[in-house]
C-alpha cells in the first residue's frame, strides 16, 4: 500500500509547514506528508516564480508579516530569534506610504498589518517555508504533494484515509491547517452535499468536532483577487537609488473609491520591478467583476499621476491574476481548546484560531507552535 504515513497535514501554508517543522525539531520520528492544493508552499503567503517573465519572483500573497506579541509570547519569540539567526528572515525595510481618497500620499500609516515588528523573508515567503522543512524533506521524513486537493475523508480502524482525484493517503493522525473541510463554502467549491469532515465524523458523534464546525461557520471570510504586473525591462522608479520594496496602502475611503487595498513594488536582484495589486471583496465591490488589463493600467497611472516616486506604466510584459480560493477569516475566533480531538486523532491549526494574531500570519504561527507543543503526547 502506497502513501502510508504517521501524520498527514492538509495545507502547505504557514501553519501547516510550521507544525511539521516544530514537531521534527522536538524529535518526532514519524513520517509526515504535507498535501497542498497549490503549486508550491505558502498558502495565502505564497510566491510565484514566473519563468515566462525572466524568473521574476513575486510574493503575491503576504509580502511580509507583523508580530504584535513577540515580547509577550515565549514560543513566538524563540521561533523568530531562530529564524533571524539562521538568516531566513529580516526586519522589513520596505518604504510604506498611505494613499487617501484625494490621492495624497503620506508616510503616516495606521494599518494593523504593519504595526509591531514587521518582518520579511530573506528571499520569498515560499522559500522561507521550504527552508523550514528542508531538513525533513532531505531525510525523507516529509513528503510533499502539490496540485492535490483532498475531497473525501474516512476514519476506519482508528486511522484516516484522505482521497483526492488521483491519490489516496493513509495516516495514523490527521492535521488540517485549512478550515475548508469544516466550512460550508466547501460544498460549493468541492461540489459536495456534505462537509468533508462529516463523511468521517457524522454530526453528534463528537462534541468538540460539532463545536468547531459551529464556530467556523459563524466566521466571516474575506476573498481576494490580486493582479501581478510584470513591467517591461526598461521600467524604473523615478528615484533609481531606491533599493527597498515600496508598499502603498489605501485607507478605507481610498479603497472604497478605487477598489485597491494596496500596491506593492517588489524589486528583484536583477533590479527589475514586479508589481502586485491587492484587492478585497466588500459589499461595495464585487471582485468577480475583474477589470481588463487596459482599465487596470489606466487606473494605476491615474493613482500615481502626481507621484514623485512612481513612473507611468506605459508597457508591460505580462499581467496575471491570482484568485484566492482560501479566505482570510474575520469576526468570530475559534477557541484554542478545540485544536485537538483525541478520540478521532485529528487536530487543526491556522490563523482562524483565537489569538492576538487572528487573521494574520502571527495567528498561523501561534496556533502551529501551540499545537505542536500540545500534540506530541498523542502522536
DOLUM-192935 format. One record per residue (C-alpha): x, y, z; residue in one letter; residue number from 1. Coordinates in Angstrom, 1 decimal. Layout:
N
+--------+--------+--------+----+-----+
!     xx !     yy !     zz ! aa !   i !
+--------+--------+--------+----+-----+
!      X !      Y !      Z !  a ! NUM !
...
+--------+--------+--------+----+-----+
***
This chain:
379
+--------+--------+--------+----+-----+
!     xx !     yy !     zz ! aa !   i !
+--------+--------+--------+----+-----+
!    0.0 !    0.0 !    0.0 !  x !   1 !
!    1.5 !    3.4 !   -1.0 !  x !   2 !
!    1.1 !    6.8 !    0.7 !  x !   3 !
!    1.0 !    5.4 !    4.2 !  x !   4 !
!    2.2 !    8.0 !    6.8 !  x !   5 !
!    2.2 !    8.6 !   10.6 !  x !   6 !
!    1.0 !   12.1 !   10.1 !  x !   7 !
!   -0.9 !   13.7 !    7.3 !  x !   8 !
!   -1.1 !   17.5 !    7.1 !  x !   9 !
!   -3.7 !   19.2 !    4.9 !  x !  10 !
!   -2.4 !   22.5 !    3.7 !  x !  11 !
!    1.2 !   23.7 !    2.9 !  x !  12 !
!    0.8 !   27.2 !    4.2 !  x !  13 !
!    2.5 !   28.9 !    7.2 !  x !  14 !
!    0.7 !   26.9 !    9.9 !  x !  15 !
!    0.9 !   23.5 !    8.1 !  x !  16 !
!    4.7 !   23.8 !    7.4 !  x !  17 !
!    5.4 !   25.2 !   10.8 !  x !  18 !
!    3.7 !   22.5 !   12.7 !  x !  19 !
!    5.8 !   19.9 !   10.8 !  x !  20 !
!    9.0 !   21.8 !   11.4 !  x !  21 !
!    8.2 !   22.3 !   15.1 !  x !  22 !
!    7.4 !   18.6 !   15.6 !  x !  23 !
!   10.6 !   17.4 !   13.9 !  x !  24 !
!   12.6 !   20.0 !   15.9 !  x !  25 !
!   11.1 !   18.4 !   19.1 !  x !  26 !
!   12.3 !   14.9 !   18.0 !  x !  27 !
!    9.3 !   13.5 !   16.3 !  x !  28 !
!   10.3 !   10.4 !   14.4 !  x !  29 !
!    7.2 !    9.7 !   12.3 !  x !  30 !
!    6.8 !   10.1 !    8.6 !  x !  31 !
!    4.9 !   13.2 !    7.5 !  x !  32 !
!    3.0 !   14.0 !    4.3 !  x !  33 !
!    2.0 !   17.6 !    3.5 !  x !  34 !
!   -0.7 !   17.8 !    0.9 !  x !  35 !
!   -1.2 !   21.2 !   -0.8 !  x !  36 !
!   -3.7 !   22.2 !   -3.5 !  x !  37 !
!   -1.5 !   24.9 !   -4.9 !  x !  38 !
!    1.7 !   24.7 !   -6.9 !  x !  39 !
!    4.1 !   25.5 !   -4.1 !  x !  40 !
!    4.2 !   26.2 !   -0.4 !  x !  41 !
!    2.8 !   29.3 !    1.2 !  x !  42 !
!   -1.0 !   29.2 !    1.1 !  x !  43 !
!   -2.1 !   32.9 !    1.3 !  x !  44 !
!    1.6 !   33.7 !    1.8 !  x !  45 !
!    2.8 !   32.0 !   -1.4 !  x !  46 !
!    5.2 !   33.3 !   -4.0 !  x !  47 !
!    5.2 !   32.9 !   -7.7 !  x !  48 !
!    8.3 !   32.4 !   -9.9 !  x !  49 !
!    7.5 !   33.4 !  -13.4 !  x !  50 !
!    9.7 !   31.6 !  -15.9 !  x !  51 !
!    7.9 !   33.3 !  -18.7 !  x !  52 !
!    9.0 !   36.6 !  -17.2 !  x !  53 !
!   12.7 !   36.1 !  -16.7 !  x !  54 !
!   12.3 !   34.4 !  -13.3 !  x !  55 !
!   10.7 !   37.3 !  -11.5 !  x !  56 !
!    9.7 !   36.2 !   -8.0 !  x !  57 !
!    6.6 !   37.9 !   -6.7 !  x !  58 !
!    5.1 !   37.5 !   -3.2 !  x !  59 !
!    1.5 !   37.6 !   -4.5 !  x !  60 !
!    0.1 !   36.8 !   -1.1 !  x !  61 !
!    1.6 !   38.3 !    2.1 !  x !  62 !
!    4.8 !   40.1 !    1.1 !  x !  63 !
!    5.7 !   40.5 !    4.8 !  x !  64 !
!    4.3 !   39.7 !    8.3 !  x !  65 !
!    4.0 !   41.6 !   11.5 !  x !  66 !
!    4.2 !   40.3 !   15.1 !  x !  67 !
!    2.4 !   42.3 !   17.8 !  x !  68 !
!    3.1 !   40.0 !   20.7 !  x !  69 !
!    6.7 !   38.9 !   20.2 !  x !  70 !
!    7.9 !   40.2 !   23.5 !  x !  71 !
!    4.9 !   38.6 !   25.4 !  x !  72 !
!    4.9 !   35.2 !   23.8 !  x !  73 !
!    7.9 !   33.0 !   24.5 !  x !  74 !
!    7.1 !   30.4 !   21.8 !  x !  75 !
!    6.9 !   33.1 !   19.1 !  x !  76 !
!    9.9 !   35.0 !   20.4 !  x !  77 !
!   12.1 !   31.9 !   20.4 !  x !  78 !
!   10.9 !   30.9 !   16.9 !  x !  79 !
!   11.6 !   34.4 !   15.5 !  x !  80 !
!   15.1 !   34.5 !   17.0 !  x !  81 !
!   15.9 !   31.2 !   15.4 !  x !  82 !
!   14.8 !   32.5 !   12.0 !  x !  83 !
!   16.8 !   35.7 !   12.4 !  x !  84 !
!   19.9 !   33.7 !   13.5 !  x !  85 !
!   19.5 !   31.4 !   10.5 !  x !  86 !
!   19.2 !   34.5 !    8.3 !  x !  87 !
!   15.9 !   33.3 !    6.9 !  x !  88 !
!   14.0 !   36.5 !    7.8 !  x !  89 !
!   15.0 !   40.1 !    8.4 !  x !  90 !
!   13.2 !   43.2 !    9.6 !  x !  91 !
!   11.3 !   44.6 !    6.8 !  x !  92 !
!   12.9 !   47.8 !    5.5 !  x !  93 !
!   10.3 !   48.5 !    2.9 !  x !  94 !
!    9.1 !   52.1 !    2.4 !  x !  95 !
!    5.4 !   52.3 !    3.4 !  x !  96 !
!    3.1 !   55.0 !    2.3 !  x !  97 !
!   -0.6 !   55.7 !    2.8 !  x !  98 !
!   -2.9 !   56.9 !    0.0 !  x !  99 !
!   -6.1 !   58.7 !    0.8 !  x ! 100 !
!   -9.2 !   59.3 !   -1.4 !  x ! 101 !
!   -7.7 !   62.5 !   -2.8 !  x ! 102 !
!   -4.6 !   60.6 !   -3.9 !  x ! 103 !
!   -2.5 !   62.4 !   -1.3 !  x ! 104 !
!    0.4 !   60.2 !   -0.3 !  x ! 105 !
!    2.0 !   60.3 !    3.1 !  x ! 106 !
!    4.3 !   58.3 !    5.3 !  x ! 107 !
!    1.7 !   58.2 !    8.1 !  x ! 108 !
!    0.4 !   54.7 !    8.4 !  x ! 109 !
!   -2.0 !   53.1 !   10.9 !  x ! 110 !
!   -2.6 !   49.8 !    9.1 !  x ! 111 !
!   -3.0 !   47.0 !   11.6 !  x ! 112 !
!   -0.9 !   44.6 !    9.4 !  x ! 113 !
!    2.1 !   47.0 !    9.7 !  x ! 114 !
!    2.2 !   47.6 !   13.4 !  x ! 115 !
!    4.6 !   46.0 !   15.9 !  x ! 116 !
!    7.7 !   44.3 !   14.5 !  x ! 117 !
!    7.4 !   43.8 !   10.7 !  x ! 118 !
!    9.5 !   41.0 !    9.1 !  x ! 119 !
!   10.0 !   39.7 !    5.5 !  x ! 120 !
!   11.5 !   36.6 !    4.2 !  x ! 121 !
!   15.1 !   36.9 !    3.1 !  x ! 122 !
!   14.2 !   35.5 !   -0.4 !  x ! 123 !
!   10.5 !   34.8 !   -0.7 !  x ! 124 !
!    7.7 !   33.5 !    1.6 !  x ! 125 !
!    7.5 !   30.2 !   -0.2 !  x ! 126 !
!   11.3 !   29.8 !    0.1 !  x ! 127 !
!   11.1 !   30.5 !    3.8 !  x ! 128 !
!    8.7 !   27.7 !    4.3 !  x ! 129 !
!   10.7 !   25.4 !    2.1 !  x ! 130 !
!   13.8 !   26.1 !    4.2 !  x ! 131 !
!   11.9 !   25.3 !    7.4 !  x ! 132 !
!   11.0 !   21.8 !    6.3 !  x ! 133 !
!   14.0 !   21.2 !    4.0 !  x ! 134 !
!   15.9 !   19.0 !    6.5 !  x ! 135 !
!   12.8 !   16.8 !    7.0 !  x ! 136 !
!   12.4 !   16.6 !    3.2 !  x ! 137 !
!   16.1 !   15.7 !    2.7 !  x ! 138 !
!   15.8 !   12.9 !    5.3 !  x ! 139 !
!   12.6 !   11.6 !    3.7 !  x ! 140 !
!   10.7 !   12.5 !    6.9 !  x ! 141 !
!    8.5 !   14.8 !    5.0 !  x ! 142 !
!    6.9 !   14.1 !    1.6 !  x ! 143 !
!    5.3 !   17.0 !   -0.4 !  x ! 144 !
!    2.3 !   16.6 !   -2.7 !  x ! 145 !
!    1.3 !   19.7 !   -4.8 !  x ! 146 !
!   -1.7 !   20.3 !   -7.0 !  x ! 147 !
!   -3.6 !   17.9 !   -4.8 !  x ! 148 !
!   -7.0 !   18.8 !   -3.4 !  x ! 149 !
!   -8.4 !   16.4 !   -0.8 !  x ! 150 !
!  -12.1 !   16.0 !   -1.3 !  x ! 151 !
!  -13.0 !   12.9 !    0.8 !  x ! 152 !
!  -12.2 !   11.6 !    4.2 !  x ! 153 !
!  -12.8 !    8.3 !    6.0 !  x ! 154 !
!  -11.9 !    7.2 !    9.6 !  x ! 155 !
!  -11.7 !    3.5 !    9.7 !  x ! 156 !
!  -10.0 !    1.1 !   12.1 !  x ! 157 !
!   -8.7 !    4.1 !   14.1 !  x ! 158 !
!   -6.9 !    5.5 !   11.0 !  x ! 159 !
!   -7.5 !    8.2 !    8.4 !  x ! 160 !
!   -8.0 !    7.8 !    4.7 !  x ! 161 !
!   -7.9 !   11.0 !    2.7 !  x ! 162 !
!   -8.6 !   11.0 !   -1.0 !  x ! 163 !
!   -8.1 !   13.3 !   -4.0 !  x ! 164 !
!   -9.0 !   12.6 !   -7.6 !  x ! 165 !
!   -5.7 !   10.9 !   -8.2 !  x ! 166 !
!   -4.2 !   10.0 !   -4.8 !  x ! 167 !
!   -5.3 !    8.2 !   -1.6 !  x ! 168 !
!   -3.4 !    8.8 !    1.7 !  x ! 169 !
!   -3.5 !    6.6 !    4.8 !  x ! 170 !
!   -2.4 !    8.1 !    8.1 !  x ! 171 !
!   -2.4 !    7.4 !   11.8 !  x ! 172 !
!   -3.1 !   11.1 !   12.6 !  x ! 173 !
!   -4.5 !   14.0 !   10.7 !  x ! 174 !
!   -3.9 !   17.7 !   11.0 !  x ! 175 !
!   -5.8 !   20.2 !    8.9 !  x ! 176 !
!   -4.3 !   23.7 !    8.6 !  x ! 177 !
!   -7.2 !   24.6 !    6.3 !  x ! 178 !
!  -10.7 !   25.1 !    7.6 !  x ! 179 !
!  -12.2 !   24.2 !    4.2 !  x ! 180 !
!  -13.1 !   20.7 !    5.4 !  x ! 181 !
!  -15.2 !   22.3 !    8.2 !  x ! 182 !
!  -16.7 !   25.2 !    6.3 !  x ! 183 !
!  -19.9 !   25.3 !    4.3 !  x ! 184 !
!  -18.2 !   27.0 !    1.4 !  x ! 185 !
!  -16.6 !   23.6 !    0.7 !  x ! 186 !
!  -20.0 !   22.4 !   -0.5 !  x ! 187 !
!  -19.8 !   24.7 !   -3.5 !  x ! 188 !
!  -16.1 !   24.5 !   -4.1 !  x ! 189 !
!  -15.9 !   20.7 !   -3.9 !  x ! 190 !
!  -19.4 !   20.2 !   -5.3 !  x ! 191 !
!  -20.4 !   18.1 !   -2.3 !  x ! 192 !
!  -23.7 !   17.6 !   -0.4 !  x ! 193 !
!  -22.0 !   17.2 !    3.0 !  x ! 194 !
!  -18.9 !   18.8 !    4.6 !  x ! 195 !
!  -15.8 !   16.6 !    4.0 !  x ! 196 !
!  -15.3 !   16.1 !    7.7 !  x ! 197 !
!  -18.9 !   14.9 !    8.1 !  x ! 198 !
!  -18.1 !   11.9 !    5.9 !  x ! 199 !
!  -15.8 !   10.7 !    8.6 !  x ! 200 !
!  -17.4 !   12.1 !   11.7 !  x ! 201 !
!  -21.1 !   12.4 !   11.5 !  x ! 202 !
!  -23.0 !   15.1 !   13.5 !  x ! 203 !
!  -23.5 !   14.1 !   17.1 !  x ! 204 !
!  -20.5 !   11.6 !   17.2 !  x ! 205 !
!  -18.1 !   14.1 !   18.8 !  x ! 206 !
!  -19.0 !   17.3 !   20.7 !  x ! 207 !
!  -15.7 !   19.0 !   20.0 !  x ! 208 !
!  -16.0 !   18.5 !   16.3 !  x ! 209 !
!  -19.6 !   19.7 !   16.4 !  x ! 210 !
!  -18.4 !   22.8 !   18.3 !  x ! 211 !
!  -15.6 !   23.7 !   15.9 !  x ! 212 !
!  -17.8 !   23.3 !   12.9 !  x ! 213 !
!  -20.3 !   25.6 !   14.5 !  x ! 214 !
!  -17.7 !   28.2 !   15.3 !  x ! 215 !
!  -16.1 !   28.0 !   11.8 !  x ! 216 !
!  -19.4 !   28.6 !   10.1 !  x ! 217 !
!  -20.1 !   31.7 !   12.1 !  x ! 218 !
!  -16.8 !   33.3 !   10.9 !  x ! 219 !
!  -16.8 !   35.7 !    8.1 !  x ! 220 !
!  -14.3 !   35.2 !    5.3 !  x ! 221 !
!  -12.6 !   37.7 !    3.1 !  x ! 222 !
!  -12.0 !   36.8 !   -0.6 !  x ! 223 !
!   -9.3 !   38.4 !   -2.7 !  x ! 224 !
!   -8.2 !   38.9 !   -6.3 !  x ! 225 !
!   -4.6 !   40.0 !   -6.8 !  x ! 226 !
!   -3.1 !   41.3 !  -10.1 !  x ! 227 !
!    0.5 !   40.5 !  -10.8 !  x ! 228 !
!    2.1 !   43.0 !  -13.2 !  x ! 229 !
!    5.4 !   42.4 !  -15.0 !  x ! 230 !
!    6.6 !   45.7 !  -16.5 !  x ! 231 !
!    9.0 !   45.7 !  -19.4 !  x ! 232 !
!   12.7 !   45.6 !  -18.6 !  x ! 233 !
!   13.1 !   49.4 !  -19.0 !  x ! 234 !
!   10.6 !   50.3 !  -16.3 !  x ! 235 !
!   12.1 !   52.1 !  -13.3 !  x ! 236 !
!   11.1 !   54.1 !  -10.4 !  x ! 237 !
!   11.7 !   57.9 !  -10.6 !  x ! 238 !
!   14.4 !   57.5 !   -8.0 !  x ! 239 !
!   16.7 !   54.8 !   -9.1 !  x ! 240 !
!   18.7 !   54.7 !   -5.9 !  x ! 241 !
!   15.7 !   53.2 !   -4.0 !  x ! 242 !
!   16.7 !   49.6 !   -3.1 !  x ! 243 !
!   13.8 !   48.7 !   -0.9 !  x ! 244 !
!   10.4 !   47.4 !   -1.8 !  x ! 245 !
!    7.6 !   50.1 !   -1.7 !  x ! 246 !
!    4.2 !   49.5 !   -0.2 !  x ! 247 !
!    1.3 !   51.9 !   -0.9 !  x ! 248 !
!   -1.6 !   51.2 !    1.4 !  x ! 249 !
!   -5.1 !   52.7 !    0.7 !  x ! 250 !
!   -7.0 !   54.0 !    3.6 !  x ! 251 !
!  -10.6 !   52.9 !    4.0 !  x ! 252 !
!  -12.1 !   55.7 !    1.9 !  x ! 253 !
!   -9.5 !   55.4 !   -0.8 !  x ! 254 !
!  -10.0 !   51.6 !   -1.0 !  x ! 255 !
!  -13.7 !   52.1 !   -1.4 !  x ! 256 !
!  -13.2 !   54.7 !   -4.1 !  x ! 257 !
!  -10.6 !   52.9 !   -6.2 !  x ! 258 !
!  -11.1 !   49.3 !   -5.3 !  x ! 259 !
!   -7.4 !   48.6 !   -4.4 !  x ! 260 !
!   -6.3 !   47.6 !   -0.9 !  x ! 261 !
!   -2.5 !   48.0 !   -1.5 !  x ! 262 !
!    0.0 !   48.2 !   -4.3 !  x ! 263 !
!    3.4 !   46.7 !   -3.7 !  x ! 264 !
!    6.5 !   47.3 !   -5.8 !  x ! 265 !
!    8.9 !   44.4 !   -5.4 !  x ! 266 !
!   12.5 !   45.0 !   -6.6 !  x ! 267 !
!   14.3 !   42.0 !   -7.9 !  x ! 268 !
!   18.0 !   41.1 !   -7.7 !  x ! 269 !
!   18.2 !   41.9 !  -11.4 !  x ! 270 !
!   16.9 !   45.4 !  -10.4 !  x ! 271 !
!   13.7 !   44.7 !  -12.4 !  x ! 272 !
!   10.5 !   45.6 !  -10.7 !  x ! 273 !
!    7.4 !   43.5 !  -10.2 !  x ! 274 !
!    4.1 !   45.0 !   -9.1 !  x ! 275 !
!    1.3 !   43.3 !   -7.1 !  x ! 276 !
!   -2.1 !   45.0 !   -6.7 !  x ! 277 !
!   -4.2 !   43.6 !   -3.9 !  x ! 278 !
!   -7.9 !   43.8 !   -3.9 !  x ! 279 !
!  -10.6 !   42.7 !   -1.4 !  x ! 280 !
!  -14.2 !   41.7 !   -1.7 !  x ! 281 !
!  -16.5 !   44.1 !    0.1 !  x ! 282 !
!  -20.2 !   44.8 !   -0.2 !  x ! 283 !
!  -19.5 !   47.8 !   -2.3 !  x ! 284 !
!  -17.4 !   46.0 !   -4.8 !  x ! 285 !
!  -17.5 !   42.6 !   -6.4 !  x ! 286 !
!  -14.1 !   41.2 !   -7.2 !  x ! 287 !
!  -15.6 !   38.7 !   -9.6 !  x ! 288 !
!  -16.1 !   41.6 !  -12.0 !  x ! 289 !
!  -12.4 !   41.8 !  -12.9 !  x ! 290 !
!  -11.4 !   44.8 !  -14.8 !  x ! 291 !
!   -9.4 !   44.2 !  -18.0 !  x ! 292 !
!   -5.7 !   45.0 !  -18.4 !  x ! 293 !
!   -6.2 !   48.3 !  -20.1 !  x ! 294 !
!   -8.5 !   49.6 !  -17.4 !  x ! 295 !
!   -6.2 !   48.3 !  -14.7 !  x ! 296 !
!   -3.2 !   50.2 !  -16.1 !  x ! 297 !
!   -5.3 !   53.3 !  -16.7 !  x ! 298 !
!   -6.4 !   53.2 !  -13.0 !  x ! 299 !
!   -2.8 !   52.6 !  -11.9 !  x ! 300 !
!   -1.5 !   55.6 !  -13.9 !  x ! 301 !
!   -4.3 !   57.8 !  -12.6 !  x ! 302 !
!   -3.4 !   56.9 !   -9.0 !  x ! 303 !
!    0.3 !   57.7 !   -9.4 !  x ! 304 !
!    0.0 !   60.6 !  -11.9 !  x ! 305 !
!    1.4 !   63.1 !   -9.4 !  x ! 306 !
!    3.8 !   60.8 !   -7.5 !  x ! 307 !
!    7.4 !   61.8 !   -7.2 !  x ! 308 !
!    8.3 !   58.1 !   -6.8 !  x ! 309 !
!    6.4 !   56.1 !   -9.4 !  x ! 310 !
!    6.7 !   56.4 !  -13.1 !  x ! 311 !
!    3.8 !   56.0 !  -15.5 !  x ! 312 !
!    3.4 !   52.4 !  -16.7 !  x ! 313 !
!    3.2 !   52.5 !  -20.5 !  x ! 314 !
!    4.1 !   48.9 !  -21.4 !  x ! 315 !
!    4.3 !   45.6 !  -19.7 !  x ! 316 !
!    5.4 !   42.0 !  -20.5 !  x ! 317 !
!    2.5 !   40.3 !  -18.7 !  x ! 318 !
!   -0.4 !   40.6 !  -16.3 !  x ! 319 !
!   -1.7 !   37.6 !  -14.4 !  x ! 320 !
!   -4.5 !   37.2 !  -11.9 !  x ! 321 !
!   -4.5 !   35.3 !   -8.6 !  x ! 322 !
!   -7.9 !   34.4 !   -7.3 !  x ! 323 !
!   -7.7 !   33.2 !   -3.7 !  x ! 324 !
!   -9.8 !   30.2 !   -3.0 !  x ! 325 !
!   -8.6 !   30.3 !    0.6 !  x ! 326 !
!  -10.0 !   33.1 !    2.6 !  x ! 327 !
!   -8.8 !   35.4 !    5.4 !  x ! 328 !
!  -11.0 !   34.8 !    8.5 !  x ! 329 !
!  -12.7 !   37.7 !   10.3 !  x ! 330 !
!  -15.2 !   38.0 !   13.1 !  x ! 331 !
!  -15.6 !   35.1 !   15.4 !  x ! 332 !
!  -12.4 !   33.3 !   16.7 !  x ! 333 !
!  -12.3 !   29.6 !   17.3 !  x ! 334 !
!  -11.2 !   28.7 !   20.9 !  x ! 335 !
!   -7.7 !   27.1 !   21.1 !  x ! 336 !
!   -9.0 !   24.3 !   23.3 !  x ! 337 !
!  -10.8 !   22.9 !   20.2 !  x ! 338 !
!   -7.5 !   22.3 !   18.4 !  x ! 339 !
!   -7.3 !   18.6 !   19.2 !  x ! 340 !
!   -9.9 !   15.8 !   19.0 !  x ! 341 !
!   -8.1 !   12.9 !   20.6 !  x ! 342 !
!  -10.9 !   10.4 !   20.0 !  x ! 343 !
!  -10.7 !   10.8 !   16.2 !  x ! 344 !
!   -7.0 !   11.5 !   16.0 !  x ! 345 !
!   -7.4 !   14.8 !   14.3 !  x ! 346 !
!   -6.2 !   18.3 !   15.0 !  x ! 347 !
!   -6.3 !   21.8 !   13.5 !  x ! 348 !
!   -4.2 !   24.9 !   13.2 !  x ! 349 !
!   -4.4 !   28.2 !   11.3 !  x ! 350 !
!   -4.9 !   31.9 !   11.7 !  x ! 351 !
!   -8.6 !   31.2 !   12.3 !  x ! 352 !
!   -8.0 !   30.3 !   16.0 !  x ! 353 !
!   -8.3 !   32.7 !   18.9 !  x ! 354 !
!   -5.0 !   34.6 !   19.4 !  x ! 355 !
!   -3.6 !   38.1 !   19.2 !  x ! 356 !
!   -2.7 !   37.2 !   15.6 !  x ! 357 !
!   -6.1 !   36.2 !   14.5 !  x ! 358 !
!   -6.5 !   36.6 !   10.7 !  x ! 359 !
!   -2.7 !   37.3 !   10.3 !  x ! 360 !
!    0.5 !   35.3 !    9.9 !  x ! 361 !
!    1.1 !   35.8 !   13.6 !  x ! 362 !
!   -2.0 !   33.8 !   14.3 !  x ! 363 !
!   -0.9 !   31.0 !   12.0 !  x ! 364 !
!    2.5 !   30.8 !   13.7 !  x ! 365 !
!    0.9 !   30.9 !   17.2 !  x ! 366 !
!   -1.6 !   28.1 !   16.5 !  x ! 367 !
!    1.1 !   25.9 !   14.9 !  x ! 368 !
!    3.6 !   26.3 !   17.8 !  x ! 369 !
!    0.8 !   25.8 !   20.3 !  x ! 370 !
!   -0.5 !   22.7 !   18.6 !  x ! 371 !
!    3.0 !   21.1 !   18.2 !  x ! 372 !
!    3.6 !   21.6 !   22.0 !  x ! 373 !
!    0.2 !   20.0 !   22.9 !  x ! 374 !
!    0.0 !   17.2 !   20.4 !  x ! 375 !
!    3.3 !   15.3 !   20.9 !  x ! 376 !
!    1.7 !   13.1 !   23.6 !  x ! 377 !
!   -1.0 !   11.9 !   21.1 !  x ! 378 !
!    1.4 !   11.0 !   18.3 !  x ! 379 !
+--------+--------+--------+----+-----+
***
